């Protein structure tokens, strides 16, 4: 999977390609069994199209392996649906994120991220620690040599949601946002509370633009999430992004509002 730096997805694609070759299947024959065109198979194997959960399941069907690759992904510790988004995120030249409920994962402090992850009371301490480490490692893309341009729109209510016992964590998180917002490749915009109705109320979403100028979307929900790569659906998310971005405050006003929120607690 050339040019895509996330090693897990690259590994899965390489293993699927190897299994296809071992079975003596052409890309066309494999595609028929998997439910994809030969050109789609070629694009995934060549790294120009995202690896999706549907493709992984299709590979298992074509190879008649009893769901081996789906189980492999699950055992490796990353939700299968999330793999193509990790690839897109790491290779992106531009990232967009709208969050009406939480601080975006790429901008979270360790304390804030730990508190969010611990909301899932089914996780053991070890699982919490692993998810926390993974989330912190993901943030390295924003400070690397080829860091993408990252624009986040966050609802003002997210920053004001802080009971007294959480206020220190939230204050630290906002100060972290202020520091990140000074970086040339990061812009943080607040959607003010006075904008009571907007298209973003239906849920958070993110967008990534690849070096090949293709956009990919990602949406999370209570049961996991979905990666969006169909052109019409991506266009819908891009349109909704423009709507929430236009409703949000400019960068400098957002910074001043963040400072105001922190100062109101002291």
Buried (B, 14 or more C-beta within 10 A) or exposed (E): BEEBBBEBBBBBBEBBBEBBEEBEBEBEBBBBBBBBEBEBBBBBBEBBBBBBBBBBBBBBEBBEBEEBBBEBBEEEEBEBBBBBBBBBBBBBBBBBBBBBEBBBBBBBBBBBBBBBBEEEEEBEEEEBEBBBEBBBEBBEBBEEEEBBBBBBBBBBEBBEEBEEEBEEBBBBBBBBBBEBBEEEBBBBBBBBEEBEEBEBEEEBBBBBBBEEEBBBBBBBEEEEBBBBBEEEEBEBBBEBBEBBBEBBBEBEEBBEBBEEBBEEEE
